[in-house]
């Protein structure tokens, strides 16, 4: 069992681990998230009684390229009431279980067969509750980056058995003084194996994106202009697929919030989308990034309403999606790149242990149910 192996490893590692809080850190972006690579799509969402953390069960689903057939592949053996985070590469995925209850560190599980089988690993600290707090590159030797609840980035290579300090917010602050680094928001790994860390910036409308080259960190972000000039920023998503880096940014200025997407291919200049206003009291409830850099988000209003938008890779304008099916929790984009003329989006509805999957028709006007599943949940098992 995964839990037995993890506990045995923990006895030898936790004494030297960075301190972690009893629960997951407060998320600055929603944990309901999805990502696609050339090897498949992954979506993380909560099920069960969402009003009770002990009876909330975070589940991982996987679909192979070109299908809307989603399979439950949650790693077994450890209570995941605190949430899950996945770091996916073309052929493999590493999943972290966030701290909750008496769990003070983050067990990891690695799969190279679409979640059919898992191998146990361990992060000797608690992973931050952020959708891109874990990055994995499967190229030999494998590499991983983890953002911890203690505000540090750790890195590991090979079999991921030994983690070392990579950088902290304080370490990145001098690299871009005009940014005013606030916190580590997301991590990714370039095809070269170089790490990428995204941070919040408290001033100047800057977007904090940093990479390390020849042993030193450098800023590769940019400064937002127009209506977002001078805003404070937070990075909600950071994904690297192939040579494309995709960044979803939340910017706040004078009490107004907006989303903007940045794309970069190789070392070329950034491409910037138009801003998407969140409205008074609006929030991001879910986000999805495709293998080609397309994005989809679910936005919530203070009254509980939900609307969704998507944008193609390199696009300028956000497009509204049709009215979401009742109880939609998350969206997923396909493993193949999305184009402006052929959108493919899946919507996931949750009602206790009942999962519904709806596909957006090629016309982009209607949702059609394509899958219904009853997920076995062990209520009371985390009491």
N, C-alpha and C positions, 0 to 999 in steps of 0.2 A: 504493500500500500504506500502511496505517495506520502501520507501523513507520517508514517513510521520512519521513513527515510529522512524526511525533513526535520523531524524532531531530533533524530540522532545527530544530524549535521549541526543543528542549532546549538547544542551543548558546547561544541568546540568553537563556535564563531561569535555567538552573541556577546561574549564577555568583552570583545574588542570592537563591537559594532558601534556605529554612531547612535546616539540616543534617539528613540522614536516614541511618539506619543501613543497613548493607549488606543486611539482610533485614527482613522485616516485623516489627513489634513483636509481642511475645508477646500472644496474644489473651486477653482476660479473659472473652470469651464466644465460643461456637462460630461459625465462619464458615459452616458448613452452615446455611443459613437461607432463608426464603421470605417474600414479602410480596405482598399482593394490593391492587389499587386498582380503581376502577370500570372502568378500561380494560383490565384483565387481571392475570394472576398471573405471578410470577417466582420461580424457585427456583435457588439456587446450590449446587453440590455437587462434591466431588472424584471423579475417575475415574482409572483406570490402576493403577499400582503405588503404593499409598498408603504403603508403607514406604520409598519413595525419592522425595524431593522433586523431583528432576530428571525423574522419570517419573510425577509426579502432575500431572494436568491438571484445572484448575478449569473447570467448564462452567456456562453459563447457559441455562436452559430457560424457555419462555414458553407460556402457554395463554390463549386468549381467554375472556371470561366465559361461564360455563355449560357448559364442556367440560372433559374430562380428556385432551384431545389436546395433548400437550406437544411443542414444536418446539425443536430445538437452535438457539440464536441467539447463541452466544458471539462477541464481536467478534474479527475476525481480525487477524493481523499482529504480535502481541506475545506473548512467552512469558508465560503466566499461572500458572507453577508456585507463585508466592507466594500466590495466592488472588485472588478477585474480590469486589468490593463494589458493590451496586446502589442507586441512589437513584431511586425511581420516583414519578411523579405520575400523574394520571388518564390522560394520553395519551402520556407520554414517559418515558424512562428514561435515566439516565446511569450508565455502568459504569466503575469504576476497576480497573486492574490493579495489584496490590500489588507492592512491590519484592521482588526475589529475584535471586540470582546477582549479575551486574554491574549490574542495573537499580537505580538509586538514587532514582528519582522514580516518579510514578504517571501513566502515560498514561490518558486518559479517552476514552470513546466515547459519543456521543449518538444515540439513535434515537427517532423519533416515529411509527414504523410497526410496532411490535411486534417489533423486532429484525431486520426484513427488510433494512434498510440502516443503516449507521452513518457518522457524521461524526466525524473525529478532533478531540480537544481535549487539553489538557495541564494537569495540576496540577504546579506547579514545586516539588514536595516529595513525600515518601513518605506515602501515606495509611496511617493506623493500621489494624491488623488487627482491626477491629470491624465487626459486621454493619450497624450504622447510623452508620458514620463518614462517610457521604456522604448528603446530603439534596438533593433537587431539587424546585423548584416551577416548573411550566411556564407559569404565568400571566405575561402580558406586563407588564414585561420579565421573562424567566426569572431565577431566583435559585438559587444553590447554596451549600452549606456543606460544608466538608471538614475532618475532624479529622486532623492529621498525626502522624507518628511522633515529631515534636519536641514534642508536647504542646500544640499551638496549634490554634485553630479559624480557618480562612480562609474568606472569602466572596467571591462573584463574582455579577455580574448580567449581563443581556443575553446576549451570545454566549459568556460564560464565558472570555474570553480574558485577563482581567486579574483577579488575585486579590489581596486585601488582608487584613491581620490583622483578625480579629473579636474574639477574646478568648482568654484562657488560663485554666488552673486558678487561677493566682495572682491573675488579675484578678477571678475570681468569688468567691474566698474571703472578701473583706470584705463581700460582699453578704449572706452568711449565715454569720456566724462560728460559730454553734452547730453547723453541719453538719460543719465540718472537711473541706472539699473535698479529695479525693485526686487525681482525674484526670478528664479529659473522657471520658465513656463513650459518648455518642450525640448525634446532631443531627437536627433536624427543622425544618420551616418551616410556620408557621400559615397559614391561608387569607388572612390580612391581609398576608402577606409577612414578618411578624416572625419572627426566629430563635428557636429553642428549643434549649437545650443541657442535657443531663443529665450529672450527675457522680456519682461515688462520695462517700459521707459516712463519715467514720471514727468518728462518735459520735452518740449521741442518738436512734438509730432514724430519722434524717431521710433523706428521699429528695431528692436535689438535682436540681431542675428549675428552669431559669432562662430568662427571656425578656427581650428588650430593648424598652422602650417610651419614646418621646420622648427617645431618646438615652442612656438609662441602663438598667442591668440590674436586674432584680428577681427575687426568689425566688417561684415559684409551686408549690413542692413541698409536702410534708406530713410529719408525724411518725407513724411506725408505732406502734401500741399493742399491747396484749395480750402474747402470748408473744414478740413482736418488739420490744418496748419496749427502748430502749437499744442496739439492734443496730448493727453497721456494715453499710452497704449499697453495692451496685454495681448500676448499671442495665444490663441485658442487651439490652433492646430499647426503642426509642422511635419510635413511628409516629404521624403525624397524617393522618387520612383524613376529609375533610369537616370537620365541626366537632368531631370526636372525637379526643382525644389518648389514646394507649394506652402504658402503661409497664410493662415486665416487670422486676421487681426481685429481686435475690438478696440476702437478709439473713442475717447471721451473728451469733450470740449464744451465748457460752459453748460454743463448739465445735460448735454445731448450725447447719445451714443450711436455709433454706426459700425458696421462691419465692412472690411475691405480685404480683398484677396491679392496676394502678391505671387508672381511666378518668376522663376529664373531658370534658364537653361544653361548649364555649364557656368561659365564666368561672365555671361552676357548681362547687360543691364536688366533690372527688374521691370516686369510688366505689371501694371496696377489696375485693378478693377475700379469701377465707380463705387462710391459708398452706398451701403444699404442701411437706411435709418432703422433703428430699433423701436423708436417711439417711446413715449413716456412710460417708464416702468417695464418696458419690454425686456426679454431675456432670451438667450440662446438655450434651447432645451436639448438639442441633438445636432451632431454634425457628421458628415460623411465625406471622404476624399477618395476619388477614383484613381486607378493606376495612371491615368493620363493627366491628372491634376484638376479634374472637374470637382466641384463642391456642391453639397446640398445641406441646407440647414432647416431645422424646425424652430420657429420663434414662438414665444409665449407672451401673452398679455396678462396684466394684473388680474383680469376677470376670468382667466383660465382658458381663453381662446387660443387656438394654435393655427399657424399658417406656415407654409413651407416655400422656400425659394431654392433655385439652383443656378449655377453658372458654369459655362463650359471653360475648359482650360484656355487661358489667355483671353477670355472674354471681357467685354467692357461692362455690360449690363446684367443685373440679376433678373431672372425670370420667375414669376410666381407659378407654383404648382397648383393643380386642381385641389379643391377642398379635400382635406385628408380624411381617410376612413376613421370612424369613431375609435377612440383609445389608441391612436397611433403614437408610438413611443420613440421610434427611430426610423431612419432612412438608410438605404445602402445603394451605392452606385456600382455598376458592373466592373468586372475585372478588365474589360476592354475599354479603351478610351471613349468618352462621351463626345458627341459632336452636337452642334447646334441644331442639326436637322434630324437627329435620331437619338432622342433622349431615352435612357433606360434607367428607371428608378424603381426600387422596391421599398414598400412601406411595411412596417412591422407593428401589429396591434397586440396588446397584452391585456388579458383579463384573468388574473390569478395565474393558473397554470396553462391557460389556453393561449396559443400563439397563432396569429393569422398573418399571412404574407400576401400583400397585394402588389401587383405589378402595374406600372404605368404603361398604357397602351402606346403603340408607335405614334399615334396621332397626338399624344401628350395631353389628352383631355379627360381620360377616364381611368379610374382604378378598378382592377379586376382581381378578385381573390384567386390566388394560384396555389395556396397551400394552407392547410389547417392541421395543427398538431397539439396534442395534449402532453405537456412536459411534466414528468413525475417530480414532485417537490416534497421534501421531508419536513413538513411543518413541525415546529417545536424541537427540531434536532439541535438548534444552536442555543437553547435555553440554558 
